[in-house]
Amino acid sequence: METLRRAAEMLAAVNKYFTGVLGADAYERYLEHHRATRCEAPALSVKEFWRDKNQRQDTNPEGRCC
């Protein structure tokens, strides 16, 4: 059982790492920041968030590999 638990923990850590590297956790991090700063404006929806993020990246493409 201990081996299975460790394997599951390792897989979860690897998943979290790749999710962060790929930016797939950007919306969750945005929501955490929104709550932590107690922003008075309502949080963006998932669709609004990704639309805004992509628009900002297209407008200012620094830090992108391609």
Residue pairs with C-beta under 8 A, 6 or more apart in sequence:
16 25
19 25
26 49
26 53
27 46
27 49
27 50
30 43
30 44
30 49
31 43
34 43
44 52
57 64
